[in-house]
């Protein structure tokens, strides 16, 4: 073998080994399947490379003592943290979300006393769904989403870690915590205004039968220090075919004023009405909350509220003067964060007034201690 041939073979072998070594060091790349549909080849790798996947979770454990001592440990007409004299899991979930420039989705199965109380009327298959939705961007600022969605009514949700108080207000307990259906929304380019239109399966309903879909609207205006929300609902709450319609109208208005990161003030007013025979009984609720950051780890909140439902329409659809539900209340909350994702809370809540089918005014005092962890 000549020297020239030997050199060529040596270079070829080295090049081959170098290429193999380089390929071994390079990260594996998942190739696009060789699929074509009428000349169109989907670019799965391009979509996947621009999609962000996030996995998170939450758990909220509490002890609540109601000095009125309900007989069965369950506090009636309340869904969030409603177990008396018992260490209980209010809510725990694991969430998986995916998001890209033109797509987003989230699934969050959950369990706890909140889920057991608030989803009791749903079919078994839907009783553990906190959220399950997907959305697609139709244009700049335009989104279309569908599934089990967060409520558009009020600023509160079941996750106490995100709220100024531990317990939920009478407004939250008497309006949807979740909705199901479709949502079309538009956010202005400056992000200061959002408008949304909803097609819903009724008033907090996933799988129960309804006569007709319901509708809702939402307008959110956001500034540097001020947020304003106006949401509406209209739908037929009579689910049995052949009976008279019972159209429900509902308006939810709230604002948040936050002049600094150490203080904010929230005010809310809800009013609803539902047709029944020839009458249109109504209910309303109002509350205000002031939250103050006391130090790096400590915070406090004070709440005052009122709820009036002369015929028990909101919680019971009783349409009965004996079901009058009228409460006035206040609460004080003390928060401590040993870590950024851990929240310890003490809350005392006072409620006074008429409970459904009670003929005299009664007073209820509740004290709760809780720990919430978010990750």
N, C-alpha and C positions, 0 to 999 in steps of 0.2 A: 504493500500500500504506500503510495507516494505521500510525501509530507503535505502536499496541497489537499489531497483527499482527506487525510487525517484531520487537518485543521477544519475543513468544512463539516466533517462529522462531529467534531468536538463542539463547534459553535452551534450546530443544530441541536445537539443533545442539551447543551447549557441553556439554550433558548427555551427548549421544551420544559426542562426542569424549572427554569425561572418562571415560566408562565404558570406551571402547576402550582408553584409556591405562592405566586401572587393570587391565583384563584383561591387557594386555601385560606389566605389571609383576608380576602374580600368578604364582606357580609353577604349572606345568601339573599338573592333577590327572587321573589315569587313572580314567575313569568305570567303574562296574560294568557289565558286559555285561547286556543286558536279557534274562536267562534266567530261566525259571520252570519248576519241576518240580512239578506237582500243587499249585500255589499257593505253593510254597516258592522263595524267591529267594535264592541264595547271595550272601553279602556278601564278595566277594573283596578289596575295598579294605580292609575292616576287618581281615581276617586278615593281609594283606600289611603294613599299617601297624604291626602289633604284632610282626612277625617280624624278628629280627636276623640278618643275614647276615655271616659272618666268613670271610675267606680267609687262609690261613697256609701256611707251608712250613718245611722242615727239610732240612739236608744235613750229613752226617757223613763226613769223609775221614780215613783213618788209614794209618799204616805200622806193621806188626807184624813183629818178627823172632823166630822160634822157634828156639832154639839146638839143638833136635833135628833141624832141617833136613828137613822133610817133602819127599818127592821131587817131588810135583806142585803144590807151593805151597799146597795146600789142607789145612788142619788138620782131621783127621778127628774126628767126634763133636762138633763145634762149629759153630754157625750164625752167630753174631754176630762180626764182625771176625775172620774165619777164614782170611785170605790171608796167607801167609808171604812176607817179603822183597819186598813190592810196595806201591806207593802205590795205594790202592784206595778206592772209594766204598762205604762200608758200607751206608748208607741215605739216600735222598733221596725226599721226597714233597711234594706240594701238596695241601692239604686245603680243602674248602669245607663249611661248616656253617651250618645254619639252626636258629633256636630261637625259640620263642614260649612263652606260658604253658602251652599244651596240646600242643605238638609240638616235636620236635627230630630232626635228621637230620645225618649226616656222611658224606662220601665222601673217601677219601684214597688215590689211586693212588700206587704207589711202585716204586722200582727200587734196585739195588745188590747187593753180594755177599751180604748177609743175605737178601734176597728170593730170589736164585738158589739159595741153599743150603736155606733153610727151606721154600720152596714148590715144590721140585722134584717132589714126588709129586702135586701138584695138576694138574688139567687145564689146558691152556694158557690158557684163558679166565680162569682165576682166579689166575694166578701173579703178578699185579701189584696185588693188592688188599690194602692194609694194613688198611683199615677201610671198610665200606660198610653203614650201618645207618640205620634210621628208628624213631622211637618216638612214642607218643601217651600223654598223661596220662589215666588212667581215673578219677581221683579225687584228693583231697588226699593227696599222698605216693605214689600208686600210678602206676606206669609200665609200659607194655608196649612192648618193643623187639624188633626182628628184623633179621637180616642177618649180616654178618661183624663180630663184636664183639671188643673187647679181652678178653684172658684174665682169668678170675676166679682164676687160680692164681698165687700169689706177688705181690709188689709190683713186680717188674721187668717192663720191656717192651723193645722193640727200640730205643727212642729214648734213647740214652746221655745226652743233655742233661738228662734227668729223673732220672738214676740217680746214686747216690753213687760208683760205680766205673765205669770205662770198659767193661771186659769183663763179660759176664754170668756169673752163678754156675752151678755144676753143676745146681742146682735148676731154674733158668730154662731151661737147655739140655735138660733131660730132662722138661719139662712143657710144656703148650701155651702158645705165644706169642699165639695167637689162637683163637677158637672161632666156629662158625657155628650159627645156630639162632634161638631165641626166648628172651627173658628177661622175667620178670615180677618187679618189685621194689617194695618199700615202704620209705619212710624215715619215721621217727617225726617228729612235729611239732618237737621240739627238735633234730633233726638228729643225735642221738647214736647212733642205731642204724639200720642198713639190712639188710633181709632180701631175698634174691633166690632165685628158682627158675628153672632153665634147662632147656630141651629142646634137645639138641645133636645135630649130625650126626657124632658120634663124637669121638675124641681128636684135636684139631687137624685138622679135616677140613672142607673146603668142598664139593668136587664129587665125591669118590670114593664108590663104592657102599658102603653099609652095610646089614647085615641088619635092624637095629632102631635107632631113635633112642636116644641116650644121655641121661643126666640129670645135673644138678649143682645144688648148693646153695651159698649164700654168706651168711655172717653177718659184718657189720662193726660194731664198736663203737668210737666215737671220743670222746675226751675232750680236755681242753685240752692235755695233755701226752702222752697215751697213745692208741695205736690198736691194735686187735686184729682179726685176720681169720681166719676158719675157712671153708675151701671144700672141697667134696667132689665126687667124680666116680664114676659107675658106668655101665658100658656094655659091650656085647659087641664085642670087637675082632676076632672072626672074620668077615671080610667075604664069604666064599664060601659060598653056600647049600649045605646038605647036610652040612657038616662040623660037628664038635662046637663048642659055644659056648666062648668064652674070655672070661669076665666079668672086667673090670678094675675094682678099687676103688682109690680114691686119696683121701688126706686131705692137705690143705695148711694149715699153721698158721703165722702169723707175727705179730710185734708190732713196734711202733715207739715208742720212748720219746724224746721231744724236750722236755727241760726248758727249752730256750732256743733262739733262732734261731741260735746259734753251735755247737750240738752236738746230735747225735742218735745213738741206738743202735738197730740192727735185729737181730732174731733170727728164724730160720726153721727149721721142721722139717717135712719131707715124708715120707710113707710110702705105698707102693703095693703091691698084690698083683694077680696075674692067674692065673686058673685055666688049667691046661694038663694034659690027661688027668686023672689023679687027684691031681695036686700043685697047690699054690698058691704058687709062688715069689714072693718079695717083694724090694723094694728100699727104701732110705731115704737121705735126705740132710739135712744140717744145716749151717747157717752163721751167722756173726755179723759185722756190719759196724759200725764206729764211724767217724763222720764229724765233722770239726771245721773250723769256719771260722777261719782263721788271721788274716785281715785283710779289708779291704773287697773285695779282688780275689783273695785266695789261700785255698785250702781243701785238705784232705787227708783220706784215708780209709784204713782198715786193715781187711782181711777175712781170716777164717779159715774153712775149710770142709772137709767130708768127704762122700764119696759112696760108697755100697756097693750093688752089684747083683751078687750071686753068680752069676747065670745070664744076665746081659745082657738082661734083660727090657725095661727102660725104653728104651734106645736102639735095640735090635736085634730084640726079641722072639725071641731066639735059643733060650731055654730050654735052655741048654747050659752045663755047668760050665766048659768051656773058654773061654766068652765072658765070664768073670768081669771085672767092671769095678769097680775099687776105687781111689779116689783120695783123697789128703789134700792140701790146698793152702792157700796164703796169698798175699795181694797187697797192694801199697802203691800209693797213688794220690796224685798231686799235681795240683791244678787251678789254673788262672789264667784270670780273666775280664777281658780288656782292655775289653770292653763288656758291657752287661747281657745281650745276646743272642748273645754269642760265648764259647765255652768251649774253652780249650786244655788238653790233659791229657797227663801222662806216667804210665805204669803199668808195673810189673814184677810178673809173676805166676809163682808157683812151684807145680808140681803133681808129686806123687810117688805111685807105686803101680802097680797092675796095670791094663794096658789090655786090651781084648778080644782073646783068642787069643794073648796074650803070656805066656810062662812065667816070666819074671823081672820083678822090679820095675824100673821106669824112672822117671827124673826128667826133667821138662820145665820149662824156664825161658823165659818170653816177655816181651819188652819192646815196648811200643807207644807211639806218639805220635799224637795225634789233634787235629782241629779240628772243632767242631760249631757250626753257625749256625742259629738259629731265628728265624723272622719271621712 
